[in-house]
Structure formats: structure tokens, C-alpha cells
Amino acid sequence: MNGIDDFLEHLRVERAMSAHTLDAYRRDLDALAGWALAQGAGETCRLDATHLREFVAAEHRRGLSPKSLQRRLSACRSYYAWLLKNGAIPASPAAGLRAPKAPRRLPQVLDVDEAVRLVEVPTDTPLGLRDRALLELFYSSGLRLSELCALRWRDLDLDAGLVTVLGKGAKQRSVPVGSHARRALGDWRASTGAQADDFVFPGRGSGAISQRAVQVRIRQLAARQGLFKNVHPHMLRHSFASHVLESSGDLRGVQELLGHADIATTQIYTHLDFQHLAKVYDAAHPRARRKR
């Protein structure tokens, strides 16, 4: 028994990780177990730091990107930390190991005009009221795709302008809902006669709309609205965060709104904000433009 299945069960039950995250952990740890088997190194719980360095080097030679290697090594660190905590190993072989540094890519965002153009889809089509409510809520509150799909009407207080969601790690948070989103959601509910326990955005049958269906629909709506970008749900979350930070400068507030456990995750939006300010400066300051 290498402990991987027990570790994943711990993540599922005690850490309440999503199925998507668990699948990623399993892929990374299965890669480690497969490499150990091929090398005759034994079970993963018996590997040492030299083994792990050789594993990372082998994955790098195989063509894995620095970002993928970082994620793979992060899964290994969590796994060995869990083994150590449970007394299965005397020390973590992953401590101190570092993957090659990956270049940090800034998230793509819509500017304010693009975001407004996207959310203001016509409401006189068969799915128009639903589409408007869905887009307005995404952009108004910066929800994750999984949070929006799981939303029920009881989670929304349109009078108070609040939505309560269960985020990563089963952490609950309440986020404001803007006036445009509240109006769109009210119109959508009135058209369906939905009850408190109903999903806000139902799919086929009695279940919630699937994440894939939302992704496809947003891409279709973006094309109809003349936005020739690869628009996806997380881009609306990025745009929400960037626009709030740009207007308020309150990084801690944006962290709370997004439900980030670590403010370092939120800090990437400060780079986006600086890019915006740099563009304003370059366009406005008479001595800013460099000669070619």
C-alpha cells in the first residue's frame, strides 16, 4: 500500500476538494508511482530526496513545462507532508525541492467597455433572460464557475444584494450583487416561477446546468456580441477582480471577494492594475513616449 488512495480520500473528505482537483492530484501522484515502479525504486512512501530529484529531472526531460512540474511537485509535497503527519515516514523527501521557475503569465481580462457589451445580451430571445442573469452575476460578483453552477435561489438575497456561495475547501463567503445583476436575476426568476430550493441555472432534468454548457454558451454569446477573444467564465472573474482593484486599490478587499486563502494569489491583479496605469501614463504624459 503506497498511501496514495488514502491521501486522496483524506483530501476528498477532510479538505472537501473538488473532483477536478482530486483528479489532478491523482494524475501527478500516479506519475510518481509509475516512475518509481519503472526504476525499481519501490513504493512512493519509501522514496528519498534523491529519487524525487531524479523524478523531476526525468519529467523535465520528457518535455513537461515548468508550470506542470511545479504542480506535480506541489502534489508530492502535500502527499509527503500527510505521510509525515501520520507517522508513516520519518521526514519528507520533498522538503526543499524546487521545480524550474515558470514565467508568470498575467490573466487575460476584458476592459470595461468589452465587459459591458458582453453582459448586455438581448433578453428577447428564448434564453435571453437566463443568459443576461448568468453573465451579469458572473461579472457582478466574480464567482467561480463551480460556484455559479451550484447556486440555488435560497443562496441569493436580492433585496439585500448578497449571494452566499461555498467555495474551495468548503469555505462559505458572501459577495455583493450589483443592481444590474439583481434586476436581471429578478426578471429571470419571475419568468420561471422558481422556488427557493431550485437551481438558479437549471440544466436538463432536475439538476444544475453543467460547467461545460456554461463555457460553451459564454463563448457563443461573446462571438454574437462581437468580442473576438477566447472569452470563458474565469475571464469574467479576472475582469471583475481587475476592475474592482483598479477603482478601489483595496487588495485585501478583492482577496475577500474572490475567496482567496492566500493574498499572494490575489497579488497578480496588482500587475494588471500597473499595466493599466502604465498605458494611461504612456498615452497622457508628454515625456513618456520613447523614441524608436
N, C-alpha and C positions, 0 to 999 in steps of 0.2 A: 504493500500500500504506500503510494508516494505522497498522500495527503492532499493532492490537488482537488479531488472531488469534495473532500471535507472542507477545504478552504473556500471553494466556490459556494458550498451550501451555507457557510458562515456569512459570506457576502450577501447571499440572497435573503437569508432570514434576519440576521442581526444588523446588517448595514442597509438592507432594503434597496439594493442596487437593481437597476433596470435590466431587463432581459438582454438589451443591446450591449450594455456594459459587461454583463456576465459573459456574453459570447466573445467579446474582445479579450477578456482575461483568459478564457479557456483557450482561445487560439494561441495566445502568447505563451501560456504555460505548456500547452501541448507541443509547441515548437521546441521548448526547452527539453521536455521529456523525450521527444523524438530524437533530438541531437544526442542526449545522454545515452539513449539506447544504441544509437549507431556507433558511438565512440566506445561502448562497453564501460561507461563510467558509473553505471548503477542507477539507482532511483534518484529522483531530483532532491529528495530530502538528505541525501548523502554527498551532494556536490560541494566542492570548496570554492574559494575565490578564484583560483587558477582555472578551474573548469568554467566558471561563469565568464571570465575574461576571454577564454577560448571560444565560448559560445557566441559572445557578442562579436568577436572578430570574424567568426565563420559566417554569421548573418550579414555582416558588413560586406564580406567578400561575395556573398550571394546576391548582393545588389539592393539590400534593404536601405531605405533612406534614413538619414539621421533622425527624422521625426518618428519613424516607425521603430527604430532601435531604442529611442528614448521611451516610447510607450511600452515596448517589450521589457526593457529593464525595469521600468516602474512596476509592472506586474510582478516581476521576480522579487523586487524589494518588498512589496506588500505580502507576497506569499511567504518569504523567509522571515519577515517580521512576525507573521502569525505563527509560524512554526516555533520561533524563538519564545514568543509569549506563552505558548502552550507546552514549553519544555521539551519539544521534540528534537531540538538542536542546541548545541552549546553557544553558538554565535552565528550571526547572519553572514553568509559568504558574499552577499550583495552590498554590504556596507562599504561605502567609499568608492564603489564602481561608478564610472561615468560613461555615458554614450557620447559619440561625436556630436558636437553642437550643431543644431539645426538653425538655418536662417529664419528669423521671426517674420512671418507673413502677417500683414495687417488685414483684418477682416474687411470685406467689401461692404459698402453701405450705399444706400440711396441718399441723394441730397433731399432737402425738404420738399422742393417742388416735385421731384420724382415720387416721393412717398405719398404726397397729397394726390397726385394724379393716379397712382395705383389704387389707393383705398376708395376713391370716389367712382367706383364702378357703377354703371346704371342699375337701378333697382327694379326696372320694369320687365326684366327677363324672368324666366321661370325660377332660376336660382339667385336672382339678383339680391333679394333681401338677405339671404343667408351669406352670400359672398361679401356683401358690404359689411355685415356684422362681423364676419370672421376676420377680414382684413383690418377693420377699424380696431378690433380688440387686440390683434397682434401688435399693431403699431402703437396703440394707446398704452399698453401695459407691459410690453416686452416679454410676453410669455414664451416658454419653451414649447416646441411642437407637441411633446407628450402631455404637457400641462393643459394645453388648449383642447386636445382631443378628449381628454378625460373629464372635462368640465361638465358639471350638471348645473341646472338653473338654481338649485339651492346654494351653490357656491358664489352666486352673484347677488350683490345688493345694489341694484340700480339706483335706488333713492339716495343711498349714501355714496354711491360711486366707488364701490370696492369690489374686488374679486379675490377670493381666497383659494389658493392652489397648494397642492402637495408636490414639492419639488424634489430634487435629488436628495438621497439619504432620508426620504420620508420627512423632510423638513417643511413645515407649513409656513406660508407667508401670505400677507395681504398686500395687494397692489392697487393703487388708484386706477379708476376707469374714467377716461375723459368724456366730455359732454357729447362729442360726435359719436363715440362708441356706445355710450349709454342709449342715445336715441336710436342708433342702428339696431342694437340688441333688443330694445323695446319693440321696434317695428317687426323684427324677425319673430319674436315670441308671440306677439299678437296675431301674426299670420298663421301660426301653427297651433295655438291653444295649448302649448306645452305645460306640463305640470312640474312641480319643484324637483322631483326625482329624475326627470327626463334629462338626457344628454342635451347640451346646448346645440351641439352639431352632430345629429344622429347619422349613422351610416345605414347600411342595408339591415333589415330586420330590426331588432331592438337594441343593437349595440351602438357603440360610438363610431364616428367616422374614423377611417384608418389614416395613419400618418402618411402613407403613400398617396392616398386620394387627395389629401390637403396639398402635398408637394406638387402633384400634377396640376391641380386646379390653380394654384398660385402662379405656376409657370404659364398656364394658358391665359389667365387674366392679365398678367404682365405684358404678354405679347399683344393682347387686344387693346391695352391702354397705351401701346406704343413705346414700351420700355424694352429696349433690345439689350438686356442684361440677363445673366443667369440668376433670376430672382427666385429665392427659396425662403422658407419660413424663418430660418436663422438670420437671413439678411435683414428681415424686418426687426428682429430682436437687436441685431447690431445697430441698425439705424435708430431705433428707439434710444438705445444707450448713448450713442454718439450725439444725438440731437439734444438729449436732456443734459449731458455733461457740457456740451458746447454753450448752452444757455445758462446753466447754473454754476458750473465749476465745482460741483459738490461730488467728489469721487466716492466718498463714503455713502452718500445717499443713493448713488447709482448702484453701488455694491448691494445695498439692501433691496433695492427694487428688482435687481436681477437674481437675487438669491445666491450670490457667490459666497462660498465659505471663506475663501482667501481673497483679500483685496488685490493681491498680485494678479489674479485673473482679470480683475476689472481694469487694471492699470493700462492694458493695451489700448483702451479708449482714449487715454491721455495722448497717445501718439497720433491717433486720428484727429483729436482736437488741435494738436500742434500743427498738423499738416494743413488743417483748415485755416488757422491763423497765419501760417506761412504764406498761403496762397493770397489771403487778404492783403498781407504786407507787401508781397511782390507786386500785386496789382495796383496798390494805392501809393506806395512810397516812391517819391521821385528819384531817390538814390538807390532803390532796391534792385533794379534790373541790372543784371550783369551783361557786359558787352561780350559778344561771341568772339 
